[in-house]
Amino acid sequence: MNALNRYLKNTAQAKTGLSAAVLIGYAAQVLLGLTTAILFLIAVFFASSEWLDFGATKTAIGMFLAFAVLLIASVVWTNTAKKRTREAAEHALHTSSPILLSPPLLTAGLRLGSSVGWRRFLPAALIAALATGVAAEWTRKRHRRAR
């Protein structure tokens, strides 16, 4: 994945907190919420029809409580996963944001290009970007060999 895609993905995750774990958690919440609602209605039916005889009522209420606990656990798990995703994306944005996409650098480049003239500025900027890329790659290779 190139730097721009990684930047856009991390920006979206930092703003929304969505990830595969969060989406799975939401799906589990929907499933368990529906199941809890159905079991609650069954429990109310048995409780009112048998008026505390505790035959099928105990079973229905026990199942209702079990699914309610699972629903609460799913909500807590999803919120924790969303928080972790948001923090990881924000951390990635702060540590490895592409320098060419930083607003102050873009503003300075636009001002410099319009003041000097784009025909003079553009070739110099391209040569500087190429030299920077070559220097970064050379430094990265030297760093790998040193390990």
Secondary structure, DSSP 8 states (H G I E B T S, - for coil): --HHHHHHHHHHHHHH---HHHHHHHHHHHHHHHHHHHHHHHHHHHHHHHTS--SHHHHHHHHHHHHHHHHHHHHHHHHHHHHHHHHHHHHHHHHS--GGG-HHHHHHHHHHHHHH-HHHHHHHHHHHHHHHHHHHHHHHHHHHHH-
